[in-house]
Every structure is written in structure tokens, then in C-alpha cells.
Amino acid sequence: MDRLDRVSIWAIVILIISSFALISRHMGEAKPDRNVQQRMAAADSSPAGGDLDNAMKLIRNLMEADNFNKAETLLRELIQKYPYEGQPHMVLGDILMRRQEPVKAMLEYKEGVDLNPDYLDKKTPLFQGKKLKVAVTEALAEIEQRIRRNPGDESLKSDRKIIYYLQRKIAGSCG
């Protein structure tokens, strides 16, 4: 062991001791402002409040009664009223999927996921990744079929890019 090795070892020991002293000295200084329950409550509360929840219950009842036109009208009003909420977009996507319009549904799902990424997070109660994965597959098949019929349509290519975007988002979240 030469002189450089001994100096290096002593430098490491001094750094470890000083780090430990610094950490123990500042222990307990950084306290969070809120506890975990308060943070979860703040995350769950939406600015829309009860009005949106009541409207969504009504829309779900309309969907169960197969009254999709009225439900879609109410959803479009909710989207105008609450432009930063993802839930109306997701439910509108569900209605469009039931009407066998997967490409339009994908556009709504994209808006919903962009507004609230928790729809793709397995650890949240809002997770809808499996449903979206099936919807993306159906929409991609329809887009590919339309492109084969009309290869020059730029709007179809744009829709395909959106579907690929959703596939990447789903793959990143479900892994």
C-alpha cells in the first residue's frame, strides 16, 4: 500500500464521517406539510365536485337503458362545462365503442388519458388499461383496413399516429 492509497482511504473515511454528521444534524428538519391522508384526499377531490359525479351517474343510467344519443348529448355538455376533466372523455369513448366506432372512441380515450394519466396507472382505482388495449387493437385494425381502401387519405394516417401514441402510453403503463 503506497502513500496515494492511504490518502484515498483516509479521504473516504473523512467523507463518510462528515456525511453521517451532516445527515444526523439535519434529521427531522424537512417535515412534510401534510400527512398521507390529506394528500390522498386532495388528489381525489376534483374541482368539478358533486355536479360532475351526479351527471356521470345519470349518464351511466342512460347507457344502461341503451339511450346513447341522450347520454352523448349530456357528455358533450359536460366536456364543454369541465374541459379539464378526463372522465367525460372516457365515458364518451365507451359510448362510441358500443356504437362500433373505435377510431372516434380512440380520439376520446386519448383526450381522457392526456387529461388524467391515472387511467393507465395500475395502482389507482381509475385504471382502464386493459379496456383501452382492446379498443386500440380494434381501432388499429379498422384504420389499417380503411388505409388499404384509400391509401392517400392523410386523416387516416394521422389517426393511425394517434393510435400508435396510445399503444406506447399503454405499453409504458402496463409493464
C-alpha positions as CSV (number, residue, x, y, z in Angstrom):
1,M,0.0,0.0,0.0
2,D,1.6,3.2,-1.1
3,R,1.1,6.8,0.1
4,L,-1.7,7.5,-2.5
5,D,-3.8,4.5,-1.3
6,R,-3.5,5.6,2.3
7,V,-4.6,9.2,1.4
8,S,-7.5,7.9,-0.6
9,I,-8.7,5.7,2.2
10,W,-8.5,8.5,4.8
11,A,-10.3,10.8,2.4
12,I,-13.1,8.3,2.0
13,V,-13.3,7.8,5.8
14,I,-13.5,11.5,6.4
15,L,-16.2,11.9,3.8
16,I,-18.3,9.1,5.3
17,I,-17.9,10.6,8.8
18,S,-18.8,14.1,7.7
19,S,-21.8,12.9,5.7
20,F,-23.1,11.0,8.7
21,A,-22.6,14.0,10.9
22,L,-24.4,16.2,8.4
23,I,-27.3,13.8,8.0
24,S,-27.8,13.3,11.7
25,R,-27.6,17.1,12.3
26,H,-30.4,17.8,9.8
27,M,-32.5,14.8,10.7
28,G,-36.1,15.8,11.2
29,E,-35.9,19.3,9.7
30,A,-37.7,18.5,6.5
31,K,-41.2,17.6,7.6
32,P,-44.0,17.3,5.1
33,D,-46.7,19.9,5.3
34,R,-49.5,17.3,5.1
35,N,-49.8,13.7,6.1
36,V,-50.6,11.0,3.6
37,Q,-54.4,11.0,4.2
38,Q,-54.6,14.7,3.4
39,R,-52.6,14.3,0.3
40,M,-54.8,11.4,-0.9
41,A,-57.9,13.5,-0.1
42,A,-56.6,16.4,-2.1
43,A,-55.8,14.1,-5.1
44,D,-59.3,12.5,-5.0
45,S,-61.2,15.8,-4.9
46,S,-61.8,17.2,-8.3
47,P,-62.7,20.8,-9.0
48,A,-66.0,19.7,-10.5
49,G,-67.2,18.2,-7.3
50,G,-70.6,16.6,-6.9
51,D,-72.1,18.1,-10.0
52,L,-69.9,16.0,-12.2
53,D,-70.5,12.9,-10.2
54,N,-74.3,13.3,-10.3
55,A,-74.2,13.9,-14.0
56,M,-71.9,10.8,-14.6
57,K,-74.4,8.7,-12.6
58,L,-77.2,9.9,-14.8
59,I,-75.2,9.2,-17.9
60,R,-74.4,5.7,-16.8
61,N,-78.1,5.0,-16.2
62,L,-78.8,6.3,-19.7
63,M,-76.2,4.0,-21.1
64,E,-77.6,1.0,-19.2
65,A,-81.0,1.9,-20.7
66,D,-79.4,2.0,-24.2
67,N,-80.2,5.7,-24.6
68,F,-76.8,6.5,-26.1
69,N,-77.9,9.7,-28.0
70,K,-79.1,11.4,-24.8
71,A,-76.0,10.2,-22.9
72,E,-73.7,11.6,-25.7
73,T,-75.5,14.9,-25.7
74,L,-75.1,15.2,-21.9
75,L,-71.4,14.2,-22.2
76,R,-70.7,16.8,-24.8
77,E,-72.2,19.4,-22.5
78,L,-70.1,18.2,-19.6
79,I,-67.0,18.4,-21.8
80,Q,-67.8,22.0,-22.5
81,K,-68.5,22.7,-18.9
82,Y,-65.5,20.8,-17.5
83,P,-62.8,20.9,-20.2
84,Y,-60.0,19.7,-17.9
85,E,-61.8,16.6,-16.6
86,G,-60.9,13.3,-18.3
87,Q,-63.9,11.2,-17.1
88,P,-66.4,12.6,-19.6
89,H,-64.0,11.8,-22.5
90,M,-63.5,8.2,-21.2
91,V,-67.3,7.6,-21.0
92,L,-67.9,9.2,-24.4
93,G,-65.2,6.8,-25.7
94,D,-67.2,3.9,-24.1
95,I,-70.3,5.0,-25.9
96,L,-68.5,5.3,-29.2
97,M,-67.1,1.8,-28.7
98,R,-70.6,0.4,-28.1
99,R,-71.7,2.1,-31.3
100,Q,-68.8,0.3,-33.1
101,E,-66.9,3.4,-33.8
102,P,-63.4,2.5,-32.4
103,V,-61.5,5.3,-34.2
104,K,-63.6,8.1,-32.8
105,A,-63.5,6.3,-29.4
106,M,-59.7,6.3,-29.6
107,L,-59.7,10.1,-30.0
108,E,-61.8,10.5,-26.9
109,Y,-59.8,8.0,-25.0
110,K,-56.6,9.9,-25.9
111,E,-58.1,13.1,-24.6
112,G,-59.2,11.4,-21.4
113,V,-55.8,9.8,-20.8
114,D,-54.0,13.1,-21.6
115,L,-56.1,14.9,-19.1
116,N,-55.8,12.2,-16.4
117,P,-52.9,9.7,-16.8
118,D,-54.3,7.7,-13.8
119,Y,-56.5,5.9,-16.3
120,L,-53.3,4.0,-17.3
121,D,-51.8,3.6,-13.8
122,K,-52.4,0.1,-12.3
123,K,-52.1,1.4,-8.8
124,T,-55.1,3.7,-9.0
125,P,-58.8,2.8,-8.9
126,L,-59.3,4.6,-12.2
127,F,-57.2,2.1,-14.2
128,Q,-58.7,1.2,-17.5
129,G,-55.6,0.0,-19.4
130,K,-57.0,-3.4,-20.4
131,K,-60.1,-1.9,-21.9
132,L,-58.0,0.6,-23.8
133,K,-55.7,-2.1,-25.0
134,V,-58.6,-3.9,-26.6
135,A,-60.0,-0.7,-28.0
136,V,-56.7,0.3,-29.6
137,T,-56.4,-3.1,-31.2
138,E,-59.9,-2.8,-32.8
139,A,-59.2,0.8,-33.9
140,L,-55.9,-0.1,-35.4
141,A,-57.5,-3.0,-37.4
142,E,-60.2,-0.6,-38.7
143,I,-57.6,2.1,-39.6
144,E,-55.5,-0.4,-41.5
145,Q,-58.5,-1.6,-43.4
146,R,-59.5,1.9,-44.3
147,I,-55.9,2.8,-45.4
148,R,-55.9,-0.3,-47.7
149,R,-59.1,1.0,-49.4
150,N,-57.9,4.6,-49.6
151,P,-54.1,4.8,-49.3
152,G,-53.8,8.6,-49.9
153,D,-56.0,9.8,-47.0
154,E,-53.9,11.9,-44.7
155,S,-56.6,12.0,-41.9
156,L,-56.4,8.2,-41.6
157,K,-52.6,8.3,-41.3
158,S,-53.0,11.0,-38.6
159,D,-55.5,8.8,-36.8
160,R,-53.1,5.9,-37.0
161,K,-50.4,8.0,-35.4
162,I,-52.7,8.8,-32.5
163,I,-53.4,5.1,-32.1
164,Y,-49.7,4.3,-32.1
165,Y,-49.3,7.1,-29.5
166,L,-51.9,5.4,-27.3
167,Q,-50.2,2.0,-27.8
168,R,-46.9,3.4,-26.5
169,K,-48.7,5.0,-23.5
170,I,-50.4,1.8,-22.7
171,A,-47.3,-0.3,-23.1
172,G,-45.4,2.1,-20.8
173,S,-48.0,1.9,-18.1
174,C,-48.9,-1.8,-18.2
175,G,-45.3,-3.0,-18.0
